[in-house]
Amino acid sequence: MQGSANLNLMIKAARKAGRSLVKDFREVENLQVSSKGPGDFVSRADREAERIIKEELMGGRPTYGWLGEETGEEPGQDPTRRWIVDPLDGTTNFLHGLPHWAVSIALEHKGEIVAGVVFDAAKDEMYWAEKGAGAWLNDSRRLRVSGRKTMIESIFATGVPFGGRGTLPATLQDLARLMPACAGVRRWGSAALDMAYVAAGRFDGYWERGINAWDIAAGIVLVREAGGMVSAIREGDDPLEKGAVICGNQGLFEPFRGIIRGE
């Protein structure tokens, strides 16, 4: 693998955290039968994974800023660079023993995501991308978005809000407009992997509202470097700031976005 020093540091941190999470995941599967339940255990696993990542990244680049799901935001001496980290995207899957979750690490430079890593540790799939260098799976497979051009042949991914979240009505309206026009919609529970799958051509597009920056930051550069398009759902918004993102291949992006926007 040929990547920058920063990218190699990100991959090393993701693998180290992934090994810790895989070990904990085996314990979660055993805890399913306990009366206490695995919730507290998973929270500890999540925090430990972020500690590992932070130790690796900030040890290697101590002047960079930090934004992590568990530890929040910390400005760095270098105001132009920031790590954006989700140590365990797909926590609910992890909690229920479902092997679909990932470590997500992104590097932001002057407000732009310039490198990203999404590590599916349960399947040993490392998705990585760097601005201008393409998107890749593990050491050798170049990623490209799908070549489909008709909506009715295409499948899309999203996150359906849970627990009474305020974005549920809008998402249900999205689904009512989209599902008659496509081959299917998947809700797999990990935004980082949804975007990685768009980059890999497995999904033709993805959208979601009410999402956090650390869930999608790495996916943004993955999709773009794989030849896809990414924007906010609303015209002119920043998806990282507004938490509403849509992406897809170039042939489908405009009709897909038009449906989601209700145009």
C-alpha positions, 0 to 999 in steps of 0.5 A: 500500500502506498499512502501518506504518513498520515494515512498510514497512521490512520490505518494503523490506529484503525487496525489496533482499535479493530482488534480490541473491538473484535475481542470485545465483540466475541464477549458481547455474543456470550453476554446475550444470554445474561440477565444484565445485558451487554449495554454497559460492556459495549459502552466500555468497549466503545470508549476503549477503542476511542482511547486507542485511536486517540493515543495513536493519532495524537501521539503521532500528530500532537498538534492536530485538533480532535473531534471524537464521538466519545471524547468530544472536540479539542482544538489543536495547536494547528488550527488547519488540521483535525482528526474526526473519529467514530470508534464504533459506528454501528453500536446497536449492531455490535450490542446485538451480536450483528457483525456489521460495524466499523471504525471510522477515521477522517482527516480534515484540512482547512475544512475539507476531508482529505483522507478517510479510513473505514475498517470493518474489523469483523470482515477484515475489510479496510476501506481507505482513500486520500484526496487525489489518490483514489479509494481502495479496499485492503491493499490492492482493490481499487474502488469505483462506484457502480455504473448503473444509470436507471433508478429501477435497477438500483438499490439505496441505503439509509438510516431509519430514525429510532426512539422517536427522533424528529427526522422520522416523518421526513425519512418516511416521506423519502421512502414513500417517494423512493421505493416505488422508483428503485429496486430496494432500500437497505437499512444496515445500521452503519452510516460509515459502511453505507458510504463505503459500500457506495464507494465499492459499488455495492450500493448505488446511493445513500442518504440520511438526516440527523447524522453526526460528522464523525459518522460520515466524514471518512465516507465523504472522501471514500465516495468522491475518490471512487468517482461518486458525488456527495452533497448535503440534502438541502442545496447549499448546506454543508453535510458535516455541519447540517448532518444531512447527506446524500451520495451516489454514482454520477449517473444516478445522483441527480434523479436520486437527489431530486426524489429525496428533495421532493422535486 
